[in-house]
Amino acid sequence: MPQAPDSDRGTTTASVEAVRIARTCLAGEDVCVLLVGHDDRCLFATPLAAPLAAALAALDTPPPSAEYAGLGALLAQMRRTGRAAAGTVAAADGRLTRIFDVTVLPAADADRAADVAMIVGRDVTLATSMRRTLVESRQRYKDLVEVSAAFAWETNVEGTLVFVSPQGVLGYGVDELVGRQPESFLAEPLDGGSLHPFTTREPTADVEVWMRRADGSAVCLLVSAVPLYDDAGRWTGARGVCRDITDVRERDIAIARSRNRERLLSFIVRSFRDEVDPENMLTIAAATVAQGVGVSGCNVLRARPGEAGGKTAAELAAAANFGRVGAAADLREVIATFAAGHDIVETVIGKWNVLAAVTRYRQEINGGIVLWRELSRVPYDEDDRILLSDLSAQVGIAIEQISNHEHILALSRTDALTGLFNRRAFIEELERRTQRLRHDGRTAALLYVDLDNFKMVNDLFGHKRGDDALMEIKRLLQSATRPSDLVARLGGDEFAVWMDGVDETVAVAKAEGLLTASGTLESFSGGIGRSLSMSIGIAIYDPGSDESIDALLSRADGAMYQTKHSGKGSYRVAPATM
């Protein structure tokens, strides 16, 4: 380090006096002194001034940042003004940078022949570093609080908010929060005692609190807090942070509700899918839907085939009911809403809250579900709507399965050409009906109808013409019978008619009427002497006899063949059973 004896190197009286002052008054652990000549050359330096002496030797080097002054600039300012200049100077000390609070003082002989500057510096590196670290720490803490918490707060001994993060929270400004009790913002009440985070007497972490935003919506906060005590050990309030976990809780709630809907949907669908008898499937579906959703009653609707073979909402009708449901007029109002193009209906009809949805299969309407709940009960919520939408898809599949089953059953019981009962279905139905007639003691009539000269129609005009003739027979038989009567095609050109509750007189009149109406068959005839006509055999069922269905058919068939052998185009009554 540069040092100069008091009497050497032409040192002036002023510099000698400055050195003496430096040695006697300013020597200390954190204070250093530098004497600088008019040519900015170091004349004297205390040991701690080495970094400043190095900085003096490199006056042209700019300071490391704008917060520090240059040593050369302070010297120039002192010389220009003739007064002391002060500033903070950064000076390198090996790998370290030391910070000095520097004052540059003028020192000159009385005749001002020599110009000497005294630089008095105080090493504030430690204090500056500590201050900077503290500032950074506070900023870091503030940043972490802001990014990890909705807000920070503090309450006093009265439980009143005295501090809230500057940005405000819950849609309120700071002024609207400070001075108020946190309880005034709660959406749900909290239990008292030490677990109350805003007045806690012990550290608490992650206490879940639901509060109300300024717009009225609920927000879930996770609150962590510590109590505050004074020197005498008296509780003075609490301090803590809140983290907004509303999205997390709402997601948890949504997942839980979704799982509950899935369990309920699975239970309902399994209940009616496991039903063996398709005819009971929709009845069970109506019951389990009503009980599962928690409504007063349920209608399950099915679509009737439209004229063009398709289905529309206007053609829906109740296929199964459960519980207390609206009147027929109320149901028609719901169906009319479907017909207007609404797949989901939620409305009030009379005393009912109604929630309904159409069911579809492959985008085609095939039914619907209608839920009925009294107005005095809770309204439908989003879970009910989602569940109904899911159920409508499953019930739509079930309705299609039932329709397929009915179609297969119909194919097995009906004639493919005419759509009339086939022989098997006709006999099964006769078995059922004769049991009831036997119990009631009522008679019935069986007309066995066979076409005369039908083979000639096929031979001369082809099978298409023959099919048209069979369809005309179907029309004649159905137009001459009651809705409760049975008409069947037993095979080929053989037909049968069964009439409950009639005697021989009525049966004969019916046969005569059919023979008269059969004049329309003339257009299908194969030529002169080969007119298409019908021969009819009549057998009267006696409820007091033990005659089987096969025996009854054989009697009617026998009477029909007797008619054919006696000239065709007529009828004959079979003898009664013995």
C-alpha positions as a printed Julia matrix, in Angstrom:
578×3 Matrix{Float64}:
    0.0     0.0     0.0
    1.34    3.43   -0.79
    2.56    5.36    2.26
    4.61    8.56    2.5
    6.65    9.78    5.5
    5.67   13.17    6.93
    8.85   14.91    5.72
    9.6    13.03    2.52
    8.64   13.54   -1.11
    7.83   17.24   -0.7
    4.8    16.58    1.41
    3.07   19.84    2.27
    2.15   21.04    5.72
   -1.52   20.31    4.91
   -0.81   16.73    3.94
    1.31   16.19    7.02
   -1.51   17.48    9.19
   -3.98   15.24    7.31
   -1.83   12.21    7.9
   -1.62   13.03   11.6
   -5.4    13.34   11.81
   -5.85   10.08    9.94
   -3.49    8.24   12.27
   -4.8     9.65   15.51
   -8.51   10.17   14.96
   -9.85    8.06   12.14
   -8.12    4.76   12.58
  -10.71    2.1    13.31
  -11.88   -1.34   12.3
  -14.29   -0.12    9.64
  -12.94    3.36    8.83
  -10.21    4.09    6.32
   -8.49    7.26    5.05
   -6.85    8.09    1.76
   -4.81   11.22    0.91
   -4.93   12.17   -2.73
   -2.68   14.7    -4.43
   -3.79   17.2    -7.01
   -2.8    14.71   -9.69
   -5.08   12.06   -8.21
   -2.04   10.2    -6.92
   -2.39    8.38   -3.59
   -0.17   10.07   -1.0
   -1.21    8.04    1.97
   -3.65    5.23    2.76
   -4.62    3.38    5.93
   -4.61   -0.42    5.7
   -8.35   -0.77    5.15
   -8.21    1.71    2.28
   -6.47   -0.67   -0.11
   -9.62   -1.28   -2.22
  -10.17    2.5    -2.51
   -6.51    2.99   -3.46
   -6.98    0.39   -6.21
  -10.1     2.2    -7.36
   -8.14    5.47   -7.37
   -5.61    3.88   -9.69
   -8.42    2.95  -12.11
  -10.52    6.11  -12.14
  -11.52    5.58  -15.77
  -13.36    2.32  -14.91
  -17.12    2.97  -14.58
  -18.92    1.87  -11.4
  -20.48   -1.63  -11.47
  -24.03   -0.24  -11.36
  -25.93    3.04  -11.28
  -26.46    2.82   -7.53
  -22.75    3.48   -6.95
  -20.82    6.71   -7.49
  -17.44    6.87   -9.21
  -14.5     7.91   -6.99
  -13.2    10.2    -9.74
  -16.61   11.9    -9.97
  -16.6    12.63   -6.22
  -13.06   14.1    -6.45
  -14.09   16.28   -9.36
  -17.22   17.46   -7.53
  -15.17   18.38   -4.41
  -12.61   20.34   -6.46
  -15.29   22.1    -8.45
  -17.33   23.21   -5.45
  -14.61   23.43   -2.82
  -16.91   21.55   -0.47
  -17.12   17.99    0.73
  -18.65   15.45   -1.63
  -20.22   12.19   -0.41
  -21.39    8.99   -2.03
  -21.29    5.23   -2.01
  -18.41    3.63   -3.86
  -17.9     0.01   -4.88
  -14.3    -1.15   -4.95
  -12.83   -4.51   -5.88
  -10.98   -6.46   -3.18
   -9.71   -9.56   -4.9
  -12.77  -11.64   -5.81
  -15.0    -9.59   -3.53
  -16.58   -6.22   -4.08
  -16.56   -3.97   -1.06
  -18.95   -1.11   -0.52
  -17.81    2.14    1.1
  -19.66    5.22    2.26
  -17.13    7.84    1.1
  -16.68   11.52    1.96
  -14.11   13.52   -0.01
  -12.79   16.52    1.95
  -10.62   19.38    0.65
   -7.28   19.9     2.45
   -4.89   22.72    1.36
   -2.06   25.0     2.65
   -2.98   28.43    3.78
   -1.57   29.87    0.58
   -3.43   27.11   -1.39
   -0.2    26.37   -3.13
   -0.87   22.69   -2.83
   -4.2    20.9    -3.27
   -4.72   17.74   -1.27
   -7.94   15.74   -0.89
   -8.75   13.53    2.05
  -11.03   10.56    1.32
  -12.66    9.16    4.42
  -14.37    5.87    3.85
  -16.46    3.53    5.97
  -16.73   -0.12    4.93
  -20.49   -0.88    4.81
  -20.2    -4.09    2.8
  -21.69   -6.25    5.53
  -24.51   -3.85    6.32
  -25.29   -3.37    2.65
  -25.29   -7.09    1.99
  -27.5    -7.71    4.98
  -29.89   -4.97    3.92
  -29.97   -6.26    0.35
  -30.49   -9.82    1.59
  -33.29   -8.67    3.87
  -34.97   -6.76    1.04
  -34.61   -9.74   -1.29
  -35.9   -12.07    1.41
  -38.93   -9.9     2.01
  -39.61   -9.66   -1.7
  -39.14  -13.4    -2.08
  -41.57  -14.04    0.78
  -44.04  -11.61   -0.73
  -43.75  -13.24   -4.15
  -44.15  -16.73   -2.69
  -47.21  -15.66   -0.72
  -48.75  -14.09   -3.78
  -48.18  -17.11   -6.02
  -49.01  -19.76   -3.43
  -51.9   -18.13   -1.58
  -55.05  -16.27   -2.43
  -54.17  -13.71    0.23
  -52.39  -13.1     3.52
  -54.19  -11.64    6.53
  -53.91  -10.69   10.18
  -56.55  -10.3    12.87
  -56.4    -8.48   16.2
  -57.52   -9.48   19.68
  -61.14   -8.78   18.68
  -60.89  -11.13   15.7
  -61.16   -8.22   13.28
  -59.08   -8.06   10.13
  -56.32   -5.49   10.49
  -54.26   -6.48    7.47
  -55.05   -8.04    4.12
  -52.77   -8.47    1.11
  -52.69   -5.24   -0.91
  -54.38   -6.77   -3.93
  -57.55   -7.49   -1.94
  -59.48  -10.76   -2.21
  -62.85  -12.34   -2.93
  -63.71   -9.47   -5.22
  -63.42   -6.94   -2.38
  -60.94   -4.11   -2.03
  -58.65   -3.89    0.98
  -60.73   -1.08    2.49
  -63.82   -3.28    2.31
  -62.1    -6.08    4.25
  -60.04   -4.35    6.94
  -62.07   -3.72   10.06
  -64.54   -6.54    9.43
  -64.94   -9.93   11.04
  -63.93  -12.84    8.76
  -67.16  -14.59    9.81
  -69.15  -12.05    7.8
  -67.69  -13.56    4.62
  -68.28  -17.22    5.52
  -70.51  -19.3     3.26
  -70.69  -22.04    5.91
  -70.35  -21.6     9.69
  -67.13  -22.71   11.39
  -66.8   -24.56   14.65
  -65.52  -22.35   17.46
  -62.45  -22.96   19.58
  -58.82  -23.28   18.68
  -59.56  -24.79   15.26
  -61.08  -21.51   14.1
  -58.16  -20.33   11.93
  -58.93  -16.6    12.2
  -58.9   -16.64   16.01
  -56.67  -19.66   16.55
  -54.68  -20.06   19.79
  -52.35  -22.61   18.27
  -50.75  -23.14   14.87
  -53.18  -24.6    12.34
  -52.56  -25.85    8.84
  -54.82  -26.53    5.88
  -58.18  -25.78    7.5
  -60.85  -25.85    4.79
  -63.14  -22.81    4.83
  -65.95  -21.92    2.43
  -66.34  -18.16    2.0
  -68.54  -15.95   -0.12
  -67.21  -13.71   -2.9
  -68.5   -10.21   -3.49
  -70.66  -11.55   -6.34
  -72.25  -14.1    -3.99
  -70.48  -17.18   -5.35
  -68.78  -19.59   -2.97
  -65.01  -20.09   -2.8
  -63.13  -22.78   -0.9
  -59.98  -21.61    0.89
  -57.3   -23.67    2.6
  -56.24  -21.61    5.61
  -53.0   -21.92    7.57
  -52.45  -19.63   10.57
  -50.34  -18.99   13.64
  -51.46  -17.2    16.82
  -49.88  -13.94   17.95
  -48.86  -13.32   21.59
  -47.31  -10.26   23.25
  -44.3   -10.25   25.61
  -46.59  -10.97   28.54
  -47.94  -14.08   26.81
  -51.35  -12.59   26.07
  -53.04  -13.59   22.82
  -53.29  -10.61   20.49
  -54.65  -12.1    17.27
  -53.64  -14.4    14.44
  -51.81  -14.23   11.18
  -52.05  -16.54    8.2
  -52.44  -17.2     4.51
  -55.28  -18.61    2.4
  -55.0   -20.66   -0.75
  -57.89  -20.91   -3.19
  -58.71  -24.58   -3.82
  -62.21  -24.03   -5.22
  -61.31  -25.64   -8.56
  -59.86  -28.66   -6.78
  -62.91  -29.11   -4.54
  -65.35  -28.54   -7.36
  -63.46  -31.1    -9.42
  -63.56  -33.54   -6.48
  -67.28  -32.93   -6.05
  -67.88  -33.35   -9.79
  -65.95  -36.64   -9.8
  -67.85  -37.91   -6.76
  -71.18  -36.96   -8.32
  -70.16  -38.57  -11.61
  -69.24  -41.8    -9.83
  -72.54  -41.75   -7.96
  -74.43  -41.3   -11.26
  -72.46  -44.15  -12.79
  -73.33  -46.46   -9.87
  -76.99  -45.45  -10.06
  -77.08  -45.82  -13.84
  -75.45  -49.25  -13.6
  -77.98  -50.38  -10.97
  -80.99  -49.17  -12.96
  -79.81  -50.59  -16.27
  -78.83  -53.91  -14.71
  -82.26  -54.16  -13.06
  -84.24  -54.09  -16.3
  -81.62  -55.71  -18.52
  -81.59  -58.78  -16.25
  -85.32  -59.25  -16.66
  -85.95  -62.48  -18.59
  -89.43  -61.58  -19.86
  -89.15  -58.72  -22.37
  -92.78  -57.77  -21.71
  -91.85  -56.84  -18.12
  -88.63  -55.04  -19.02
  -90.13  -51.57  -19.42
  -92.28  -51.94  -16.3
  -89.17  -52.69  -14.26
  -87.35  -49.83  -16.03
  -90.1   -47.37  -15.01
  -89.94  -48.55  -11.37
  -86.16  -48.48  -11.02
  -85.82  -45.12  -12.78
  -88.43  -43.54  -10.5
  -86.82  -44.98   -7.37
  -83.27  -44.28   -8.48
  -83.84  -40.65   -9.48
  -86.15  -40.05   -6.53
  -89.36  -38.95   -8.27
  -93.04  -39.59   -7.62
  -93.63  -41.5   -10.82
  -92.3   -42.42  -14.23
  -93.76  -43.13  -17.69
  -91.8   -45.1   -20.26
  -93.09  -44.35  -23.75
  -92.85  -46.35  -26.96
  -93.32  -45.2   -30.53
  -95.9   -46.68  -32.83
  -94.84  -47.27  -36.46
  -95.77  -44.31  -38.67
  -97.56  -44.57  -41.97
  -94.26  -44.35  -43.81
  -92.67  -47.01  -41.63
  -90.69  -44.52  -39.55
  -91.44  -43.13  -36.12
  -92.07  -39.64  -34.82
  -92.44  -38.15  -31.35
  -96.13  -37.5   -32.06
  -96.7   -41.27  -32.21
  -95.41  -41.94  -28.69
  -97.65  -43.66  -26.16
  -97.2   -44.92  -22.6
  -95.86  -48.47  -22.53
  -95.2   -48.69  -18.76
  -96.03  -46.6   -15.71
  -94.86  -46.54  -12.11
  -95.96  -44.49   -9.12
  -97.95  -41.28   -9.21
  -97.9   -39.71  -12.66
  -99.71  -36.93  -14.46
 -103.07  -37.33  -16.15
 -103.42  -38.45  -19.76
 -103.81  -34.83  -20.86
 -100.59  -33.9   -19.03
  -98.73  -36.71  -20.8
 -100.08  -35.57  -24.16
  -98.7   -32.1   -23.42
  -95.23  -33.58  -22.86
  -95.48  -35.64  -26.05
  -96.52  -32.52  -27.98
  -93.37  -30.8   -26.72
  -91.31  -33.72  -28.04
  -93.12  -33.43  -31.36
  -92.08  -29.76  -31.51
  -88.46  -30.92  -31.72
  -87.31  -30.84  -28.09
  -85.35  -33.92  -27.03
  -85.18  -32.76  -23.39
  -88.19  -31.21  -21.67
  -88.22  -29.57  -18.24
  -91.45  -27.81  -17.41
  -94.23  -27.37  -14.87
  -97.61  -28.96  -15.61
 -100.26  -28.45  -12.96
  -98.83  -29.64   -9.65
  -95.92  -31.43  -11.32
  -92.31  -30.66  -12.06
  -91.75  -32.63  -15.25
  -88.4   -33.77  -16.62
  -88.54  -35.83  -19.79
  -86.32  -37.04  -22.63
  -86.87  -38.91  -25.87
  -85.1   -42.22  -26.42
  -83.39  -43.04  -29.67
  -81.87  -45.95  -31.47
  -79.59  -45.16  -34.39
  -80.77  -41.53  -34.34
  -84.44  -42.54  -34.71
  -86.93  -41.76  -31.94
  -88.32  -44.97  -30.48
  -89.69  -43.84  -27.11
  -89.25  -41.57  -24.15
  -88.95  -41.27  -20.37
  -91.14  -38.86  -18.38
  -90.39  -38.14  -14.72
  -93.01  -36.6   -12.4
  -92.15  -34.83   -9.14
  -94.5   -32.69   -7.01
  -93.8   -28.95   -6.9
  -93.51  -29.16   -3.12
  -90.36  -31.27   -3.45
  -86.87  -30.14   -4.46
  -86.51  -29.18   -8.13
  -84.43  -31.16  -10.58
  -80.69  -30.5   -10.57
  -77.91  -31.03  -13.07
  -77.28  -34.57  -11.82
  -80.91  -35.49  -12.58
  -80.61  -34.09  -16.1
  -77.34  -35.88  -16.85
  -78.67  -39.15  -15.39
  -81.86  -38.92  -17.45
  -79.82  -38.3   -20.6
  -77.7   -41.38  -19.88
  -80.78  -43.45  -19.03
  -82.59  -42.42  -22.2
  -79.78  -43.93  -24.28
  -79.99  -47.23  -22.37
  -83.79  -47.38  -22.42
  -83.69  -46.64  -26.15
  -81.54  -49.75  -26.61
  -83.91  -51.77  -24.4
  -86.94  -50.64  -26.43
  -85.18  -51.69  -29.62
  -84.41  -55.1   -28.11
  -88.06  -55.5   -27.12
  -89.15  -54.5   -30.63
  -86.78  -57.05  -32.13
  -88.1   -59.71  -29.77
  -91.67  -58.84  -30.7
  -90.76  -58.91  -34.38
  -89.2   -62.36  -34.07
  -92.17  -63.54  -32.04
  -94.54  -62.14  -34.65
  -92.63  -63.92  -37.42
  -92.95  -67.17  -35.52
  -96.71  -66.68  -34.96
  -97.88  -65.05  -38.17
  -98.13  -65.96  -41.81
  -95.4   -64.22  -43.81
  -97.69  -63.24  -46.7
 -100.97  -62.23  -45.05
  -99.8   -61.31  -41.53
 -102.57  -63.51  -40.09
 -101.98  -66.02  -37.3
 -100.25  -69.17  -38.55
 -101.41  -72.67  -37.58
  -99.23  -72.9   -34.44
 -100.24  -69.5   -33.07
 -103.91  -70.17  -33.9
 -103.94  -73.45  -31.99
 -102.12  -71.87  -29.01
 -104.71  -69.1   -28.9
 -107.57  -71.62  -29.16
 -106.14  -73.52  -26.18
 -106.22  -70.34  -24.11
 -109.67  -69.28  -25.24
 -111.36  -72.66  -24.82
 -110.17  -72.77  -21.21
 -111.94  -69.48  -20.55
 -115.06  -70.58  -22.47
 -115.19  -73.84  -20.54
 -115.01  -71.88  -17.3
 -117.77  -69.44  -18.45
 -119.89  -72.17  -20.08
 -120.12  -70.38  -23.42
 -120.09  -71.84  -26.92
 -117.97  -70.8   -29.91
 -117.78  -71.5   -33.62
 -114.91  -72.6   -35.86
 -115.18  -71.94  -39.61
 -112.7   -73.92  -41.7
 -112.36  -72.18  -45.11
 -110.73  -73.76  -48.15
 -110.46  -72.13  -51.59
 -111.92  -73.93  -54.59
 -109.87  -74.07  -57.82
 -107.01  -72.04  -56.33
 -104.36  -74.13  -58.1
 -105.73  -72.98  -61.46
 -105.04  -69.35  -60.5
 -101.35  -70.11  -59.93
 -101.1   -72.3   -63.03
 -102.74  -69.81  -65.39
 -101.72  -66.44  -63.98
  -98.64  -67.12  -61.86
  -97.94  -67.06  -58.16
  -98.13  -63.27  -57.92
 -101.78  -63.46  -58.95
 -102.28  -66.27  -56.5
 -100.82  -64.16  -53.69
 -103.21  -61.33  -54.6
 -106.1   -63.78  -54.33
 -104.94  -64.88  -50.86
 -104.77  -61.26  -49.75
 -108.34  -60.74  -51.0
 -109.44  -63.73  -48.87
 -107.76  -62.12  -45.89
 -109.68  -58.89  -46.55
 -113.0   -60.75  -46.85
 -112.49  -62.69  -43.64
 -111.37  -59.7   -41.58
 -114.16  -57.44  -42.86
 -116.74  -60.06  -41.94
 -115.5   -60.67  -38.39
 -115.35  -58.81  -35.1
 -112.08  -57.42  -33.65
 -112.25  -60.11  -30.97
 -112.52  -62.94  -33.52
 -109.47  -64.87  -34.68
 -108.55  -65.19  -38.36
 -105.68  -67.47  -39.41
 -104.06  -68.92  -42.48
 -103.47  -72.56  -41.67
 -101.39  -73.18  -44.77
 -101.67  -73.05  -48.57
 -105.26  -72.04  -49.41
 -106.74  -73.07  -46.03
 -108.0   -70.43  -43.6
 -109.85  -70.54  -40.28
 -112.11  -68.2   -38.33
 -112.84  -68.52  -34.6
 -115.75  -66.65  -33.01
 -116.24  -66.61  -29.24
 -119.72  -66.71  -27.73
 -121.72  -67.6   -30.86
 -124.04  -70.52  -31.58
 -124.78  -72.49  -34.72
 -127.33  -69.97  -36.02
 -124.85  -67.09  -35.92
 -122.09  -69.27  -37.4
 -124.27  -70.31  -40.32
 -125.28  -66.7   -40.99
 -121.62  -65.72  -40.97
 -120.77  -68.49  -43.47
 -123.59  -67.44  -45.77
 -122.39  -63.84  -45.62
 -118.88  -64.89  -46.56
 -120.1   -66.91  -49.52
 -122.06  -63.92  -50.75
 -119.08  -61.59  -50.35
 -116.79  -64.08  -52.11
 -118.2   -62.96  -55.44
 -115.22  -60.59  -55.58
 -113.03  -63.64  -56.17
 -114.5   -64.12  -59.63
 -111.84  -61.81  -61.11
 -109.18  -64.34  -60.06
 -110.93  -67.32  -61.64
 -109.12  -69.6   -64.04
 -111.93  -69.91  -66.55
 -115.51  -71.08  -67.1
 -116.38  -73.83  -64.67
 -113.29  -73.17  -62.63
 -114.4   -70.15  -60.59
 -112.38  -69.26  -57.51
 -114.72  -69.72  -54.55
 -114.66  -71.02  -50.99
 -115.93  -74.1   -49.2
 -116.64  -73.75  -45.49
 -116.85  -76.35  -42.74
 -118.45  -75.29  -39.43
 -117.79  -76.9   -36.03
 -119.53  -75.63  -32.88
 -117.5   -75.82  -29.68
 -119.33  -77.3   -26.7
 -117.87  -76.13  -23.37
 -119.31  -79.17  -21.63
 -117.42  -81.69  -23.78
 -113.85  -82.91  -23.43
 -113.12  -82.42  -27.13
 -109.52  -81.47  -27.89
 -108.5   -78.68  -30.25
 -107.18  -81.21  -32.76
 -110.52  -83.03  -32.69
 -112.4   -79.77  -33.13
 -110.25  -78.88  -36.15
 -110.77  -82.34  -37.59
 -114.58  -81.97  -37.33
 -114.52  -78.63  -39.1
 -112.06  -79.93  -41.71
 -114.29  -82.94  -42.32
 -117.35  -80.76  -42.83
 -115.39  -78.62  -45.29
 -114.38  -81.65  -47.39
 -117.96  -82.87  -47.45
 -118.87  -79.47  -48.92
 -116.2   -79.84  -51.62
 -117.39  -83.31  -52.54
 -120.96  -82.11  -52.83
 -120.24  -79.33  -55.31
 -118.02  -76.64  -53.69
 -118.88  -73.0   -53.02
 -121.08  -73.82  -50.02
 -120.89  -74.69  -46.32
 -121.73  -77.59  -44.01
 -122.1   -77.87  -40.26
 -120.22  -80.76  -38.62
 -122.2   -83.04  -36.36
 -121.95  -82.26  -32.65
 -119.61  -84.29  -30.46
 -121.06  -87.35  -28.78
